[in-house]
Amino acid sequence: MNKGIVSSVGSVVLAFLATQHHNLHMVLMALGLGTAGLSFLTSPLVRYAMYALSMVAMGVTLQQLRRHWHFLPLRIAGTGSILLTAGLLVWSLTQFAL
């Protein structure tokens, strides 16, 4: 299968799923499961996994920015994403500790 087709279809599918995030929460709340997820997020293992995934995402973005040449707006967006994620990671660590 052609990589271009997979990338195009994959990005459309991911964009669609991203728009359904709110709808999923509404369905869970309508079924009475709205607060059940909060107890899941208090688990330290879940927090550690989220911290690790945030760091992986920052590393991948940084590697992509260093490896390939991108137009200035894309470099600014990538750098901003890294800085915002790092800031939120530091904030989360100071608020909720390890």
N, C-alpha and C positions, 0 to 999 in steps of 0.2 A: 504494500500500500504506500502511496506517496506521502512523504512527511508533511508536505504543505497542506494536504487535505486533512490529515490527522490533526495538525495544529489548528487549522481553521475551525474544524468541527469541535475540537476539544475546547477552544476558547469560547465558542458560543454556548456549549453545554455548561461550562463553569460559570459563565455570566448568568445564564438562566438559573442555575442553582443558587447563586449569590442573591438573586432577587427573591428567591423563595424562602430565605432565612427568616424574614418577618412572618410569613405565613405559617411556617413550621411552629414558631413560638405561639402564634395565635391558636393554632390547633391544639397544642399541648395545654395551653391555659384553658381552652374550652372544655377539654377532657378532664380538667382538674389536676393536671400534672405540672402546672406552672412552677410551683415551688419545689418540686421533687428534684429538679436539676441543681438547685442551689446546694443541697447537701452533698451532691457529687463533687462540686467545685471546691469544697472545703478540704478535700483529701489532699494531703501533702504530695502524694505521688502524681496527682493530676497537675498540681502547680509546678512540680519539677519538670514534668513532661512539657508543659506549656512554655516554661522558661527555656528548655532545651530546643524546642521547635522555633522559638523566637530567635535564638542565637544561630540556629542553622539557617533560617531565612535571611538573617542579616549577612551571614557568611556567603551564601549563594548570591545574594544581590551584589555584595562587594566584589566577589570573584567575577561576576558578569560585567560589572562596570570596569574592572581592571583589565579583563581579558579582551573585550571587544570595544571597538570605537563606537560611541553613540553620539547622537546630536545633543547639543547643550540642554534642551528641555528634558530629555530623558535622563541625562546625567544628574540634573538638578532634582528630578523626581526620585531617582534612586538614592541619591545622597540624603534627601529629606526623609525618605522612608527609613533608611538606616538610622538616622539621628532620632527620629520619632520613636522607632522601636527600641533603641537603646535607652532613650529617656523614660519610656514607659516601663521598661524592664528594671531600671534603677529605682523608679518610683515604687513599683510593685515589691521589689525586694526590701525597700525601706519601710513600706507600710505593713507588709505581711510577713516579713523576715523569711528565713529559710525554713 
